[in-house]
Each structure stands twice: as structure tokens, then as C-alpha cells.
Amino acid sequence: MGKVAAVLKVMPESPDVDLDDLEERLSESLPEGAKINGVETEEVAFGLTALLTTVIVPDDAGGTEAVEEAFSNVDDVESVGVEEVGRI
């Protein structure tokens, strides 16, 4: 079975959220078989910064859904969206 790389845009609830702490909590929330391969930041508006998280997941049924759900359940996360997906 192959693997998929996905870039997920994670929007924090407010500009006051500590992004380093949020990144650590996102990493801890990952389902089995998934791993974070890199994180970048993107200025959105009004001081709000999103995390662009590159995640490697197994290429099976459901794709990134388990990771999206796990990230959505982390405190201080407003929304999670898939920006890019590709096989590796």
C-alpha cells in the first residue's frame, strides 16, 4: 500500500493561540500510521496565522478524514481544510 502526502490548513480560534503549543498538540492527536512531515505558517488576516501542516498517511479508504477529524478535536482549532493531496 502506498502513502499520501496532504497539506492541511489548520486555523486557530484566535491570534492569541500559541502556535508552537498547537503544533505539538496536533502531532499528539494523529491517528496511528500518520505523521507530520513539516509545518509552515501562513498569515491570514488581522494578526491571525494558520498552520500549513504536511501529513503523511497510508493510501487507504478514507484518506485524510481521520487526520482531519483528529485535528478538529484539538482545543483552540477553529477549522481544518485540505489544501493539497498527492501520492508519494
Backbone bond lengths (Angstrom), bond angles and torsions (degrees), N, CA, C in turn:
res aa  C-N    CA-C-N  psi(-1)  N-CA   C-N-CA  omega(-1)  CA-C   N-CA-C  phi
1 M - - - 1.441 - - 1.519 108.55 -
2 G 1.331 116.29 138.88 1.454 121.35 -179.21 1.511 112.79 -84.19
3 K 1.318 114.37 -172.65 1.453 120.66 178.77 1.511 109.62 -128.20
4 V 1.314 114.90 157.21 1.454 122.49 -179.44 1.519 108.37 -123.28
5 A 1.326 116.26 137.86 1.459 121.53 172.53 1.526 106.96 -104.94
6 A 1.320 115.93 129.21 1.456 120.81 179.75 1.520 109.36 -129.82
7 V 1.325 115.78 139.61 1.458 121.05 173.73 1.521 106.73 -101.60
8 L 1.335 115.12 118.01 1.454 121.46 179.86 1.522 109.04 -108.50
9 K 1.315 116.32 130.47 1.462 121.62 177.68 1.523 107.73 -94.06
10 V 1.332 115.38 114.72 1.460 121.53 -178.61 1.524 108.49 -105.71
11 M 1.338 115.76 117.48 1.458 121.39 179.33 1.527 109.73 -97.48
12 P 1.337 117.38 121.41 1.464 119.72 176.14 1.527 110.27 -73.31
13 E 1.333 116.48 161.29 1.458 121.30 -178.47 1.523 112.82 -67.75
14 S 1.336 117.48 -29.81 1.465 119.75 -178.22 1.529 110.04 -153.21
15 P 1.331 116.66 165.53 1.470 119.72 176.99 1.529 112.80 -67.55
16 D 1.336 116.95 -13.61 1.468 121.31 -177.60 1.528 113.63 -82.36
17 V 1.335 118.00 -7.35 1.465 121.50 -178.09 1.530 109.75 -69.58
18 D 1.331 116.27 131.77 1.470 122.42 176.43 1.528 107.99 -73.17
19 L 1.335 116.74 109.59 1.463 121.05 -174.24 1.524 113.12 -67.58
20 D 1.335 117.87 -32.53 1.469 119.89 177.39 1.519 110.26 -65.50
21 D 1.326 116.54 -42.24 1.465 121.15 178.31 1.526 110.01 -66.58
22 L 1.327 116.86 -41.66 1.462 120.65 178.82 1.526 110.58 -62.36
23 E 1.312 117.20 -42.87 1.464 121.23 178.34 1.531 111.07 -58.98
24 E 1.321 116.54 -41.98 1.467 120.84 179.23 1.531 110.61 -64.83
25 R 1.323 117.02 -42.63 1.474 120.23 179.62 1.524 111.53 -67.62
26 L 1.330 117.64 -34.38 1.463 120.53 175.56 1.522 110.42 -63.29
27 S 1.325 116.27 -43.87 1.459 121.70 179.32 1.527 111.31 -60.28
28 E 1.329 115.84 -41.16 1.468 120.47 -179.45 1.529 112.22 -69.95
29 S 1.327 117.53 -22.40 1.466 120.91 -176.48 1.527 113.73 -86.63
30 L 1.326 117.40 -8.68 1.467 120.91 -174.39 1.530 112.55 -58.68
31 P 1.336 116.27 139.18 1.467 119.10 174.21 1.529 110.52 -71.08
32 E 1.316 115.69 163.01 1.472 121.01 -179.53 1.522 110.24 -59.08
33 G 1.324 115.78 136.93 1.457 121.85 178.32 1.512 114.15 93.29
34 A 1.335 117.11 -11.06 1.464 120.94 179.59 1.522 109.65 -104.51
35 K 1.346 115.83 149.90 1.458 119.04 176.55 1.521 109.38 -149.19
36 I 1.330 115.09 150.13 1.456 120.69 176.97 1.516 108.23 -83.88
37 N 1.339 116.49 129.43 1.449 121.65 -177.97 1.529 112.36 -105.26
38 G 1.320 116.65 -8.32 1.457 120.44 179.02 1.509 111.27 170.89
39 V 1.333 116.00 153.39 1.456 121.27 179.36 1.523 108.81 -137.59
40 E 1.319 115.83 132.12 1.458 122.29 174.18 1.525 107.44 -124.23
41 T 1.322 116.21 164.63 1.456 119.82 176.45 1.525 109.26 -113.07
42 E 1.310 114.78 153.64 1.466 121.24 178.23 1.520 108.44 -137.79
43 E 1.330 115.87 120.60 1.465 120.35 176.23 1.524 107.90 -68.04
44 V 1.340 116.18 129.85 1.453 120.33 -177.46 1.533 109.94 -102.86
45 A 1.330 116.31 -69.96 1.465 120.81 179.00 1.521 109.47 -173.07
46 F 1.323 115.68 151.51 1.459 121.93 174.45 1.529 112.70 53.49
47 G 1.326 116.98 38.21 1.457 121.03 178.28 1.514 114.62 82.64
48 L 1.322 118.05 -1.19 1.463 121.78 -179.77 1.522 109.51 -83.88
49 T 1.323 116.08 131.66 1.459 122.64 -179.81 1.523 109.49 -121.30
50 A 1.326 116.96 129.98 1.464 122.71 177.69 1.520 109.59 -95.33
51 L 1.325 115.67 154.28 1.460 121.64 172.95 1.525 108.29 -100.23
52 L 1.327 116.49 125.58 1.455 121.89 172.97 1.522 106.65 -98.83
53 T 1.305 115.67 103.78 1.459 122.70 -171.99 1.518 110.49 -104.08
54 T 1.333 117.36 118.93 1.465 121.41 175.98 1.522 107.86 -89.49
55 V 1.324 115.13 120.36 1.462 121.63 -176.03 1.522 108.90 -120.15
56 I 1.330 115.84 137.04 1.466 122.15 175.09 1.528 107.47 -102.86
57 V 1.338 115.68 124.63 1.464 120.96 -179.40 1.527 109.28 -131.61
58 P 1.334 117.39 155.01 1.466 120.01 175.38 1.531 109.98 -63.83
59 D 1.319 116.65 146.44 1.459 122.76 179.63 1.526 108.66 -85.90
60 D 1.326 115.45 81.07 1.460 119.85 178.60 1.524 108.77 -134.08
61 A 1.315 116.18 -177.19 1.458 120.76 -178.79 1.528 110.03 -58.11
62 G 1.306 116.43 134.91 1.453 120.84 179.45 1.509 113.52 100.48
63 G 1.319 117.34 -25.25 1.462 121.21 177.60 1.517 113.87 51.29
64 T 1.315 116.67 -116.31 1.465 121.50 -175.07 1.528 113.28 -92.03
65 E 1.318 118.22 0.97 1.465 120.90 -174.54 1.528 113.40 -57.26
66 A 1.320 117.99 -41.52 1.463 120.77 -179.11 1.525 110.71 -64.56
67 V 1.331 117.20 -38.85 1.466 121.02 178.99 1.525 109.90 -69.81
68 E 1.325 117.00 -43.37 1.464 120.68 178.27 1.525 110.68 -57.96
69 E 1.326 116.47 -45.32 1.464 121.03 179.90 1.527 111.18 -64.62
70 A 1.330 116.93 -43.13 1.467 120.58 179.27 1.524 110.57 -62.09
71 F 1.337 117.40 -45.64 1.465 121.23 179.33 1.524 110.72 -63.27
72 S 1.338 117.96 -39.40 1.462 121.82 -178.97 1.519 112.40 -63.39
73 N 1.318 116.59 -26.99 1.464 121.15 -178.33 1.525 113.72 -86.49
74 V 1.323 117.99 -3.02 1.465 121.83 178.80 1.529 108.80 -77.92
75 D 1.336 116.34 137.02 1.465 120.75 177.61 1.525 110.41 -57.48
76 D 1.312 116.89 145.27 1.465 126.08 177.59 1.524 113.89 75.99
77 V 1.339 118.97 7.08 1.465 121.36 176.76 1.527 108.57 -96.67
78 E 1.328 115.10 121.45 1.470 121.29 178.50 1.521 110.71 -81.94
79 S 1.356 116.53 -47.25 1.463 120.06 -178.64 1.523 110.79 -156.50
80 V 1.337 114.48 160.26 1.457 122.13 178.30 1.526 107.02 -134.13
81 G 1.327 116.79 130.46 1.456 120.32 178.85 1.515 110.53 -137.39
82 V 1.324 116.21 147.61 1.462 122.03 178.25 1.519 108.61 -85.25
83 E 1.323 116.48 122.65 1.462 122.18 179.03 1.525 111.45 -93.77
84 E 1.340 116.52 -43.50 1.466 122.27 -177.96 1.517 109.46 -147.78
85 V 1.331 115.88 151.05 1.467 121.79 174.92 1.515 107.64 -143.12
86 G 1.324 116.52 137.48 1.458 120.80 177.26 1.511 111.43 -157.26
87 R 1.295 115.91 150.38 1.483 120.85 176.68 1.510 109.45 -78.61
88 I 1.328 114.70 148.24 1.460 119.94 175.43 1.506 109.77 -126.87
